[in-house]
């Protein structure tokens, strides 16, 4: 590097450090959820924002970091000039600034709804949101929004979703991933883990690099690798010729490719290297999930003892429960260390089977998932799923051609539909539905201190439902993604 280049880099880093030093004072005092930077600084893009986020993170170690984002082009507000702090703390989020920096700390009071808390349902309850988090409520405060006749439940958490809105996480582009994220957020999923499908290891590593960056930015909660380490006898919508045994070295390659964003991996533990891979995943803090498996009852118990803690879409893509050969289903249901995923779309499971799972596992060990592919939120038609083509007809997705043609290929489900079905068709209490859609998956991901319930100090992620359990509003980190239309 030339001396001039080194001097320029040193000057640039000094400027970034100086800006970070100035921001830390306001961030420490006000603890905002978002820091919006406008003017010429916004035009610098990630050249500025990446090192600025890192510099701020080094200086703040005792509180949650805010989102540091550029102002959108064309946004206007009273500004004090690029690089200055605008202490207009109560301005609506829609009034982002142009030419300056704003710390967003707003306060919203939602009142009159049935609020589902960890302790039960509060009639005519209140939820107060401040700075993107749930705050203590003051009864004398005037409500910002009257939600009488509605429900307020925690934002949904999906640990197994492949895509939506015509886009797929397996496409390997941030654009498609963000389309899928926006689609599911609009249906109440405020936290999600992106699932891949079986592919070549090099392709999966490239996909993981893109998804890892979105995880670092806070758009995703991590990556779930579903395949290629699964059984050819239970491959479902995975391409058989791309399957392979779970060699621990290959498993490690995918974990490393995710740069710390790998949250879960589904594998068949009965395959050569299966138990060793389960142990490896557990040692690296990655959830080992049993799925797409031909395992026996005994082999599944061994996998659980080795560290497996999740049943991937229980009942689907595994041997049936038989009276002389209970298989993996019985082993996964009976062990208290295991969280069982269920796809509650009316296609994958009969209501009585879902009720059986709740009765045996208990409401605290069930996590509803979508297992949704790109057609979620879309019309019938042809869609890609990894390297395969899927036909969606009457809302049911099936492999269109090849040796697995006709196999169910994930779902077109969104979690708001799963919630309504749980209460109105399956007969679950609302509190149990909330556990399955929010609290349990949040705990599984190790995020229960931030999301999954409506408690003071947690992210203001919530869903508003009307009296018929249809979605009426979605808030994520204090920002309305879908604003309730109330009279």
Buried (B, 14 or more C-beta within 10 A) or exposed (E): EEEEEEEEEEEEEEBBBEBBEBBBEBBEEBBBBBBBBBBEBBEEEEEBBEBBBEBBEEEBEEEEBBBBBBBEEEBEBEBBEBBEBBEBBEBEBEEBBBBBBBBBBBBBBBBBBBBBBEEEBBEEBBBBBBBBBBBEBEEEEEBEBBBEEBBBBBBBBBBBBBBBBBBBBBBBEBEBBBBBBBBBBBBBBBBBBBBBBBBEBEBBBBBBBBBBBBBBEEBBBBBBBBBBBBBBBBBBBBBEEBBBBBBBEBBBBBBEBBBBBBBBBBBBBBBEBBBBBBBBBBEBEBBBBBBBBBBBBEBBBBBBEBBBBBBBBBBBBBBEBEEEEBBBBBBBBBBEEBBBBBBBBBBBBEBEBBBBBBEBBBBEBBBBBBBBBBBBBBEBEEBBBBBBBBBBEEBBBBBBEBEBEEBBBBBBBBBBBBBBBBBEEBEBEBBBBBBBBBBBBBBBBEBBEBBBBBBEEBBBBBBBBBEEBEBBBBBBBBBBBBEBEBE
